[in-house]
Amino acid sequence: MNLIYNAKIRPKIFIDTTVLCGAIRVDGINRRILKAARYPDLFIPVFSRVCLFEFMKHALEGLGKGTNRVAYTPAEIDEIQFLSIIPSCL
């Protein structure tokens, strides 16, 4: 049984850069973590400023390897943060 469901006080979960970068590239576990952060009964997501700046740096430089590498524009990064990250914090 998972104790997170029985907690009287929701735990704070630190979301790191790996989760953010992975969530925009693949529909896998990292994206599910961000989606789960939208449900107020599970946990409180915590994003540090350093993590967000590191995410921006990596996204501008390009995520992925070799020919699968994708670089994002500042406008695309803003949209990603608005649609994915900010709703998790509300």
C-alpha positions in Angstrom: 0.0 0.0 0.0 1.3 3.4 -0.9 1.5 5.7 2.1 1.2 8.9 0.1 -2.5 8.4 -0.1 -2.8 8.1 3.6 -0.8 11.2 4.5 -2.6 13.9 6.4 -0.1 16.4 5.0 0.7 16.2 1.4 4.5 15.5 0.8 6.6 18.0 -1.1 8.2 16.5 -4.1 11.2 18.2 -5.7 11.0 18.1 -9.5 14.4 18.2 -11.1 15.7 19.2 -14.5 15.8 15.6 -15.8 12.0 15.2 -15.2 11.3 18.5 -17.0 13.6 17.8 -20.0 12.3 14.2 -20.3 8.7 15.3 -20.1 8.8 17.4 -23.2 10.7 14.9 -25.3 8.8 11.6 -24.6 5.4 10.6 -23.4 6.8 8.5 -20.5 7.2 8.5 -16.8 8.5 12.1 -16.6 5.4 13.4 -18.3 3.2 11.3 -16.0 5.0 12.8 -13.0 4.2 16.3 -14.2 0.6 15.4 -14.9 0.3 13.8 -11.4 1.5 17.1 -9.9 -1.7 18.7 -11.1 -3.8 16.6 -8.7 -3.8 18.5 -5.4 -4.4 15.4 -3.2 -1.2 13.6 -4.2 1.8 15.8 -3.5 3.0 19.4 -3.7 5.5 19.9 -6.6 8.5 22.0 -5.9 10.5 23.6 -8.7 13.7 25.5 -7.7 14.8 28.6 -9.7 18.1 26.8 -10.5 16.2 23.9 -11.9 14.0 26.1 -14.1 17.1 28.0 -15.4 18.9 24.8 -16.1 15.9 23.5 -18.0 15.9 26.7 -20.1 19.6 26.4 -20.8 19.3 22.7 -21.9 16.2 23.4 -24.0 17.9 26.3 -25.8 21.0 24.2 -26.4 19.0 21.2 -27.5 17.6 18.1 -25.9 18.4 14.6 -27.2 21.4 13.1 -28.9 22.7 13.2 -32.4 20.1 13.5 -35.1 17.3 13.4 -32.5 18.5 16.6 -30.9 15.9 19.3 -30.8 16.6 22.9 -29.7 13.7 25.1 -28.6 13.1 28.8 -29.0 12.5 31.1 -26.1 8.8 31.4 -27.2 8.5 27.6 -27.2 10.1 27.3 -23.8 7.6 29.9 -22.4 4.7 27.9 -23.8 6.1 24.7 -22.3 6.4 26.3 -18.9 2.9 27.9 -19.2 1.2 24.6 -20.3 3.2 22.1 -18.3 5.0 23.5 -15.3 2.9 26.4 -14.1 -0.4 24.4 -13.9 1.5 21.9 -11.7 2.3 24.7 -9.2 -1.3 26.0 -8.9 
